[in-house]
Amino acid sequence: MAKFITIPTTVAGSPKIIFNTDTVNSVSYLTTTTFAVYTNKSIFTFTTSAAGAASTVTLINSAITNIAGPTLINVTLATGVTIAALPVVS
């Protein structure tokens, strides 16, 4: 059964960003304010507010590996951290 994670964003008018965990190859911290989600077909580079990239990567990886969890897991960002821009897709 497929499992999905949602990543919230504070970009006006934008819904949460959803990933099928079966297509996520890895999540990587790039800088203090950027991280990337690598999927089978694309790389999604996110920008966070504050120095939130490292904690966000940890939270996303925890959500992905939560085997006992529901089929839709909301990634709850650390206090004070927001996704400040829609991801750049490459």
Backbone as a printed PyTorch tensor [residue, N CA C, xyz], in Angstrom:
tensor([[[  0.8410,  -1.1770,   0.0000],
         [  0.0000,   0.0000,   0.0000],
         [  0.8850,   1.2380,   0.0000]],

        [[  0.5470,   2.1770,  -0.8170],
         [  1.3240,   3.4150,  -0.9020],
         [  1.1310,   4.2500,   0.3520]],

        [[  2.1790,   4.9430,   0.7230],
         [  2.1220,   5.8590,   1.8540],
         [  2.5540,   7.2260,   1.3500]],

        [[  1.9130,   8.2620,   1.8430],
         [  2.1830,   9.6230,   1.4020],
         [  2.5550,  10.4840,   2.5920]],

        [[  3.4020,  11.4940,   2.3320],
         [  3.7010,  12.5090,   3.3410],
         [  3.2840,  13.8600,   2.7790]],

        [[  2.8770,  14.7510,   3.6520],
         [  2.5560,  16.1170,   3.2480],
         [  3.5080,  17.0700,   3.9620]],

        [[  3.9650,  18.0620,   3.2190],
         [  4.8470,  19.0880,   3.7730],
         [  4.1070,  20.4160,   3.6800]],

        [[  3.8900,  21.0740,   4.8140],
         [  3.1420,  22.3350,   4.7780],
         [  3.9780,  23.4630,   4.1860]],

        [[  3.3020,  24.4480,   3.6430],
         [  3.9780,  25.6390,   3.1400],
         [  3.1960,  26.8740,   3.5680]],

        [[  3.8940,  27.9740,   3.7250],
         [  3.2290,  29.2240,   4.0970],
         [  3.0480,  30.1280,   2.8850]],

        [[  3.3290,  29.6150,   1.7050],
         [  3.1510,  30.4020,   0.4890],
         [  1.6590,  30.6160,   0.2750]],

        [[  1.2520,  31.8650,   0.1300],
         [ -0.1700,  32.2060,   0.0040],
         [ -0.8290,  31.4290,  -1.1320]],

        [[ -1.9430,  30.8050,  -0.8150],
         [ -2.7340,  30.0980,  -1.8130],
         [ -2.2080,  28.7340,  -2.2040]],

        [[ -1.1290,  28.2980,  -1.6090],
         [ -0.5390,  27.0110,  -1.9780],
         [ -0.9990,  25.9150,  -1.0180]],

        [[ -1.3960,  24.7690,  -1.5490],
         [ -1.7600,  23.6520,  -0.6820],
         [ -0.5040,  22.9820,  -0.1370]],

        [[ -0.6870,  22.0390,   0.7850],
         [  0.4420,  21.2430,   1.2650],
         [  1.0280,  20.4800,   0.0820]],

        [[  2.3050,  20.1980,   0.1570],
         [  2.9920,  19.4720,  -0.9070],
         [  3.0010,  17.9980,  -0.5270]],

        [[  2.5400,  17.1440,  -1.4410],
         [  2.3790,  15.7160,  -1.1500],
         [  3.3870,  14.9020,  -1.9510]],

        [[  4.0150,  13.9340,  -1.2640],
         [  4.9280,  12.9950,  -1.9070],
         [  4.4860,  11.5700,  -1.6120]],

        [[  4.5250,  10.7150,  -2.6300],
         [  4.3550,   9.2840,  -2.4420],
         [  5.7160,   8.7690,  -1.9740]],

        [[  5.7790,   8.1720,  -0.7950],
         [  7.0760,   7.7600,  -0.2480],
         [  7.7310,   6.6630,  -1.0710]],

        [[  6.9610,   5.9410,  -1.8710],
         [  7.5540,   4.9120,  -2.7310],
         [  8.4370,   5.5230,  -3.8150]],

        [[  8.2410,   6.8010,  -4.1120],
         [  9.0350,   7.4490,  -5.1610],
         [ 10.1580,   8.3130,  -4.6060]],

        [[ 10.2480,   8.4570,  -3.2820],
         [ 11.2930,   9.2800,  -2.6720],
         [ 12.5470,   8.4260,  -2.4670]],

        [[ 13.6330,   8.8340,  -3.1100],
         [ 14.9060,   8.1170,  -2.9720],
         [ 15.7030,   8.5910,  -1.7670]],

        [[ 15.6900,   9.9010,  -1.5230],
         [ 16.3910,  10.4430,  -0.3620],
         [ 15.9640,  11.8810,  -0.1200]],

        [[ 16.3100,  12.3570,   1.0700],
         [ 16.0740,  13.7490,   1.4570],
         [ 17.4030,  14.2570,   1.9830]],

        [[ 17.8370,  15.4180,   1.5080],
         [ 19.1710,  15.8860,   1.8430],
         [ 19.1710,  17.3520,   2.2630]],

        [[ 19.9210,  17.6300,   3.3220],
         [ 20.1690,  18.9940,   3.7940],
         [ 21.2180,  19.6050,   2.8740]],

        [[ 20.9450,  20.7790,   2.3140],
         [ 21.8960,  21.4280,   1.4060],
         [ 22.6210,  22.5910,   2.0690]],

        [[ 21.8390,  23.5120,   2.6450],
         [ 22.3970,  24.6430,   3.3910],
         [ 21.5280,  24.8240,   4.6260]],

        [[ 21.8150,  25.8430,   5.4160],
         [ 21.0060,  26.0530,   6.6210],
         [ 19.5520,  26.3480,   6.2990]],

        [[ 19.2780,  26.8450,   5.0900],
         [ 17.8980,  27.1830,   4.7350],
         [ 17.3750,  26.4470,   3.5020]],

        [[ 18.1020,  25.4640,   2.9980],
         [ 17.6040,  24.7080,   1.8420],
         [ 17.7990,  23.2100,   2.0370]],

        [[ 16.8680,  22.4510,   1.4860],
         [ 16.9950,  20.9970,   1.4710],
         [ 16.3490,  20.4890,   0.1960]],

        [[ 16.6510,  19.2430,  -0.1580],
         [ 16.1260,  18.6790,  -1.3970],
         [ 15.4800,  17.3230,  -1.1320]],

        [[ 14.3940,  17.0780,  -1.8570],
         [ 13.7470,  15.7730,  -1.8630],
         [ 14.0130,  15.1850,  -3.2460]],

        [[ 14.7040,  14.0450,  -3.2620],
         [ 15.0520,  13.3830,  -4.5180],
         [ 14.0450,  12.2680,  -4.7710]],

        [[ 13.3680,  12.3530,  -5.9130],
         [ 12.4000,  11.3180,  -6.2820],
         [ 12.9250,  10.5670,  -7.5040]],

        [[ 12.1580,   9.5840,  -7.9410],
         [ 12.5650,   8.7950,  -9.1030],
         [ 12.7830,   9.6450, -10.3450]],

        [[ 12.0290,  10.7410, -10.4720],
         [ 12.0840,  11.5250, -11.7090],
         [ 12.5510,  12.9660, -11.5340]],

        [[ 12.5020,  13.5070, -10.3210],
         [ 12.7970,  14.9300, -10.1430],
         [ 13.4960,  15.1890,  -8.8220]],

        [[ 14.0750,  16.3780,  -8.7400],
         [ 14.6440,  16.8760,  -7.4890],
         [ 13.8440,  18.1170,  -7.1090]],

        [[ 13.3190,  18.1310,  -5.8850],
         [ 12.5360,  19.2560,  -5.3820],
         [ 13.3860,  19.9740,  -4.3380]],

        [[ 13.7980,  21.2020,  -4.6350],
         [ 14.6290,  21.9730,  -3.7170],
         [ 13.7540,  22.9850,  -2.9930]],

        [[ 13.7290,  22.8860,  -1.6700],
         [ 12.8940,  23.7270,  -0.8170],
         [ 13.7310,  24.7750,  -0.1060]],

        [[ 13.1060,  25.9180,   0.1810],
         [ 13.7110,  26.9680,   0.9920],
         [ 12.8880,  27.1100,   2.2630]],

        [[ 13.5790,  27.1380,   3.4010],
         [ 12.8980,  27.3050,   4.6820],
         [ 13.1860,  28.6830,   5.2490]],

        [[ 12.3510,  29.0810,   6.1930],
         [ 12.6500,  30.2940,   6.9440],
         [ 13.6380,  29.9020,   8.0330]],

        [[ 14.3310,  30.8530,   8.5480],
         [ 15.2990,  30.6120,   9.6230],
         [ 16.2760,  29.5140,   9.1940]],

        [[ 16.9390,  28.9140,  10.1400],
         [ 17.8820,  27.8370,   9.8480],
         [ 17.1720,  26.5140,  10.0820]],

        [[ 16.1590,  26.2400,   9.2640],
         [ 15.3080,  25.0930,   9.5180],
         [ 15.5030,  23.8840,   8.6310]],

        [[ 16.4660,  23.9140,   7.7290],
         [ 16.6000,  22.8080,   6.7730],
         [ 16.9830,  21.4980,   7.4480]],

        [[ 17.9450,  21.5180,   8.3310],
         [ 18.4040,  20.2710,   8.9560],
         [ 17.2950,  19.6070,   9.7620]],

        [[ 16.5730,  20.3850,  10.5530],
         [ 15.4920,  19.7860,  11.3560],
         [ 14.3640,  19.2930,  10.4680]],

        [[ 14.1120,  19.9690,   9.3680],
         [ 13.0550,  19.5580,   8.4440],
         [ 13.4150,  18.2390,   7.7730]],

        [[ 14.6670,  18.0710,   7.3750],
         [ 15.1110,  16.8030,   6.7790],
         [ 14.9170,  15.6630,   7.7710]],

        [[ 15.2790,  15.8800,   9.0220],
         [ 15.1000,  14.8540,  10.0530],
         [ 13.6290,  14.4920,  10.2080]],

        [[ 12.7540,  15.4860,  10.2300],
         [ 11.3210,  15.2380,  10.3850],
         [ 10.7380,  14.5120,   9.1710]],

        [[ 11.1670,  14.8720,   7.9790],
         [ 10.6830,  14.1960,   6.7740],
         [ 11.1430,  12.7420,   6.7650]],

        [[ 12.4110,  12.5020,   7.0840],
         [ 12.9060,  11.1220,   7.1260],
         [ 12.1700,  10.2960,   8.1700]],

        [[ 11.8500,  10.8910,   9.3060],
         [ 11.0850,  10.1870,  10.3350],
         [  9.6940,   9.8290,   9.8350]],

        [[  9.0630,  10.7440,   9.1240],
         [  7.7320,  10.4780,   8.5770],
         [  7.7730,   9.3650,   7.5370]],

        [[  8.7960,   9.3670,   6.7030],
         [  8.9190,   8.3370,   5.6660],
         [  9.1270,   6.9570,   6.2820]],

        [[  9.9430,   6.8840,   7.3100],
         [ 10.2580,   5.5820,   7.9010],
         [  9.2710,   5.1380,   8.9750]],

        [[  8.2360,   5.9070,   9.2190],
         [  7.2160,   5.5580,  10.2060],
         [  6.3390,   4.4360,   9.6430]],

        [[  6.8180,   3.2080,   9.7810],
         [  6.1540,   2.0530,   9.1870],
         [  4.7570,   1.8460,   9.7700]],

        [[  4.6080,   2.0580,  11.0470],
         [  3.3210,   1.8060,  11.6980],
         [  2.3260,   2.9440,  11.5020]],

        [[  2.7730,   4.0090,  10.8790],
         [  1.9290,   5.1890,  10.7540],
         [  0.8210,   5.0310,   9.7370]],

        [[  0.0050,   6.0320,   9.6370],
         [ -1.1080,   6.0170,   8.6720],
         [ -0.5880,   6.1330,   7.2400]],

        [[ -1.4820,   6.0260,   6.2890],
         [ -1.0600,   6.1160,   4.8890],
         [ -0.8530,   7.5560,   4.4370]],

        [[ -1.2850,   8.5280,   5.2340],
         [ -1.0090,   9.9390,   4.9560],
         [ -0.4550,  10.5580,   6.2220]],

        [[  0.8110,  10.9450,   6.1720],
         [  1.4770,  11.4980,   7.3520],
         [  1.7930,  12.9630,   7.1080]],

        [[  1.3280,  13.8120,   8.0110],
         [  1.6380,  15.2360,   7.9430],
         [  2.9780,  15.4780,   8.6250]],

        [[  3.9150,  16.0970,   7.9200],
         [  5.1980,  16.4630,   8.5140],
         [  4.9750,  17.7480,   9.2890]],

        [[  5.1770,  17.7000,  10.5990],
         [  5.0190,  18.8790,  11.4430],
         [  6.3840,  19.5360,  11.5850]],

        [[  6.5100,  20.7480,  11.0840],
         [  7.7920,  21.4400,  11.1110],
         [  8.1110,  21.9370,  12.5140]],

        [[  9.3980,  22.1210,  12.7760],
         [  9.8450,  22.6260,  14.0680],
         [  9.2880,  24.0310,  14.2950]],

        [[  9.1690,  24.4130,  15.5500],
         [  8.6580,  25.7280,  15.9080],
         [  9.4900,  26.8210,  15.2470]],

        [[  8.8240,  27.7520,  14.5920],
         [  9.4900,  28.8730,  13.9540],
         [  9.9800,  28.6040,  12.5400]],

        [[  9.8390,  27.3620,  12.0760],
         [ 10.3060,  27.0190,  10.7270],
         [  9.1110,  26.9290,   9.7970]],

        [[  9.2180,  27.5330,   8.6370],
         [  8.1870,  27.4340,   7.6080],
         [  8.8460,  27.1560,   6.2700]],

        [[  8.0890,  26.6100,   5.3450],
         [  8.5500,  26.4930,   3.9720],
         [  8.2500,  27.8370,   3.3320]],

        [[  9.2860,  28.5780,   3.0210],
         [  9.1410,  29.9700,   2.6190],
         [  8.8840,  30.1670,   1.1280]],

        [[  9.0860,  29.1140,   0.3450],
         [  8.8890,  29.2300,  -1.0990],
         [  8.5000,  27.8820,  -1.6640]],

        [[  7.7610,  27.8950,  -2.7470],
         [  7.4330,  26.6380,  -3.4040],
         [  8.7180,  26.0000,  -3.9010]],

        [[  8.7780,  24.6720,  -3.9600],
         [ 10.0310,  24.0240,  -4.3430],
         [ 10.3950,  24.2950,  -5.7980]],

        [[ 11.6800,  24.3660,  -6.0230],
         [ 12.2030,  24.4400,  -7.3810],
         [ 12.3690,  23.0070,  -7.8500]],

        [[ 11.7810,  22.6850,  -8.9850],
         [ 11.8060,  21.3150,  -9.4900],
         [ 12.7940,  21.2230, -10.6440]],

        [[ 13.6860,  20.2490, -10.5570],
         [ 14.6590,  20.0560, -11.6350],
         [ 14.7210,  18.5980, -12.0350]]])
